[in-house]
Amino acid sequence: MDERRTAIVTGALGGIGRAVAEALTAANYVVVLVDINTEEGTTLAARLNGHFVAADLAQRRDCRRVVDETIDRFGRVDVLVNNAGFQHISPIESFPEDKWDLMLAVMLTAPFLLTKYVWPHLQAQHWGRVINIASIHGQVASPYKAAYISAKHGLIGLTRTTALEGGNHGITVNAICPAYVRTPLVESQIAAQAESRHISADTVIEDVMLAPAAIKRLIEPAEVAALVTYLCSDAASAITGAALNIDLGWTAR
Ligand SMILES: NC(=O)c1ccc[n+]([C@@H]2O[C@H](COP(=O)([O-])OP(=O)(O)OC[C@H]3O[C@@H](n4cnc5c(N)ncnc54)[C@H](O)[C@@H]3O)[C@@H](O)[C@H]2O)c1
């Protein structure tokens, strides 16, 4: 059995999740990649010498299976990175109710369930890291993103609560709150805004999306992954219950 620490990364085929999976592999973790697209997941997991679990995190039994498969295969779990998520933009009066349910299921209930299921393993070994990829929209709001912003604010609440519970067990729990990161999720938002406003993609980034930011550029996924890796290190063992912004100065004003 592999003696290296094992990390579960959800949404591992997306922009941030892939960068986190690569960074943790480079930091000598065995990575369990969780996402919904099987073929691509198997290929990426093979490249990283990790393991792919195809799961729909909106389903409770799939959340359970992610942890069960990790334990069956590797005999341990040390790190959980709750990263899977997606955006839907709509005014409140027409916000689709099924979309609300789905977004809360993937971005708040799944992190709760996965944390609950890994917890006994982290407690037993007196070492664990849970890292929740929230958002700057876990700290502040923007209009038309009711479900996303509610889920991300909730995720910071879950982070703080579980940090308090993990304190005596060598478990730290932290949230990372990025502003716009260069990923497929954001690239599609930029393209949509450029089209609807009849302006260039650069203008969307600088004048619309990053209007509140001090530094006018997108964040790279590797910058988020570097913070995840640091939080997993023993050097970060005093940091818990934090909601750490990587926000280009967005919330400084
Ligand atoms: N990109 C940004 O600017 C940004 C900023 C702040 C926070 N975030 C957060 O970072 C996380 C990752 O975002 P990203 O930009 O890499 O997005 P992405 O769309 O590139 O990746 C998200 C991944 O989650 C997976 N996923 C979605 N629903 C799932 C489900 N039901 N079951 C399993 N997997 C599922 C998708 O298949 C995808 O691979 C999200 O939680 C997002 O809210 C992103």
PDBQT file of the ligand as one rigid body, heavy atoms in Angstrom, charges set to zero:
ROOT
HETATM    1  N1  LIG A 301     -12.894  30.600 -12.081  1.00  0.00    +0.000 N 
HETATM    2  C1  LIG A 301     -13.073  31.555 -11.197  1.00  0.00    +0.000 C 
HETATM    3  O1  LIG A 301     -12.923  32.729 -11.484  1.00  0.00    +0.000 OA
HETATM    4  C2  LIG A 301     -13.450  31.231  -9.790  1.00  0.00    +0.000 A 
HETATM    5  C3  LIG A 301     -13.398  32.267  -8.855  1.00  0.00    +0.000 A 
HETATM    6  C4  LIG A 301     -13.739  31.969  -7.530  1.00  0.00    +0.000 A 
HETATM    7  C5  LIG A 301     -14.100  30.690  -7.188  1.00  0.00    +0.000 A 
HETATM    8  N2  LIG A 301     -14.137  29.713  -8.133  1.00  0.00    +0.000 N 
HETATM    9  C6  LIG A 301     -14.559  28.384  -7.707  1.00  0.00    +0.000 C 
HETATM   10  O2  LIG A 301     -13.545  27.458  -8.010  1.00  0.00    +0.000 OA
HETATM   11  C7  LIG A 301     -14.121  26.175  -8.239  1.00  0.00    +0.000 C 
HETATM   12  C8  LIG A 301     -13.595  25.624  -9.552  1.00  0.00    +0.000 C 
HETATM   13  O3  LIG A 301     -13.964  26.513 -10.579  1.00  0.00    +0.000 OA
HETATM   14  P1  LIG A 301     -13.320  26.491 -12.040  1.00  0.00    +0.000 P 
HETATM   15  O4  LIG A 301     -13.247  27.902 -12.470  1.00  0.00    +0.000 OA
HETATM   16  O5  LIG A 301     -12.108  25.651 -12.065  1.00  0.00    +0.000 OA
HETATM   17  O6  LIG A 301     -14.518  25.843 -12.846  1.00  0.00    +0.000 OA
HETATM   18  P2  LIG A 301     -14.544  24.739 -13.987  1.00  0.00    +0.000 P 
HETATM   19  O7  LIG A 301     -15.878  24.838 -14.618  1.00  0.00    +0.000 OA
HETATM   20  O8  LIG A 301     -13.323  24.871 -14.842  1.00  0.00    +0.000 OA
HETATM   21  O9  LIG A 301     -14.432  23.399 -13.138  1.00  0.00    +0.000 OA
HETATM   22  C9  LIG A 301     -15.437  22.962 -12.275  1.00  0.00    +0.000 C 
HETATM   23  C10 LIG A 301     -15.452  21.448 -12.294  1.00  0.00    +0.000 C 
HETATM   24  O10 LIG A 301     -16.481  20.992 -11.387  1.00  0.00    +0.000 OA
HETATM   25  C11 LIG A 301     -17.088  19.873 -11.988  1.00  0.00    +0.000 C 
HETATM   26  N3  LIG A 301     -18.446  19.664 -11.484  1.00  0.00    +0.000 N 
HETATM   27  C12 LIG A 301     -19.503  20.487 -11.636  1.00  0.00    +0.000 A 
HETATM   28  N4  LIG A 301     -20.616  19.893 -11.136  1.00  0.00    +0.000 NA
HETATM   29  C13 LIG A 301     -20.236  18.677 -10.662  1.00  0.00    +0.000 A 
HETATM   30  C14 LIG A 301     -20.929  17.588 -10.060  1.00  0.00    +0.000 A 
HETATM   31  N5  LIG A 301     -22.249  17.618  -9.871  1.00  0.00    +0.000 N 
HETATM   32  N6  LIG A 301     -20.220  16.505  -9.705  1.00  0.00    +0.000 NA
HETATM   33  C15 LIG A 301     -18.885  16.428  -9.926  1.00  0.00    +0.000 A 
HETATM   34  N7  LIG A 301     -18.181  17.425 -10.505  1.00  0.00    +0.000 NA
HETATM   35  C16 LIG A 301     -18.848  18.525 -10.883  1.00  0.00    +0.000 A 
HETATM   36  C17 LIG A 301     -17.119  20.209 -13.473  1.00  0.00    +0.000 C 
HETATM   37  O11 LIG A 301     -17.308  19.037 -14.269  1.00  0.00    +0.000 OA
HETATM   38  C18 LIG A 301     -15.784  20.884 -13.677  1.00  0.00    +0.000 C 
HETATM   39  O12 LIG A 301     -14.782  19.984 -14.110  1.00  0.00    +0.000 OA
HETATM   40  C19 LIG A 301     -15.642  26.369  -8.217  1.00  0.00    +0.000 C 
HETATM   41  O13 LIG A 301     -16.153  25.991  -6.966  1.00  0.00    +0.000 OA
HETATM   42  C20 LIG A 301     -15.787  27.866  -8.423  1.00  0.00    +0.000 C 
HETATM   43  O14 LIG A 301     -16.961  28.351  -7.848  1.00  0.00    +0.000 OA
HETATM   44  C21 LIG A 301     -13.814  29.951  -9.430  1.00  0.00    +0.000 A 
ENDROOT
TORSDOF 0
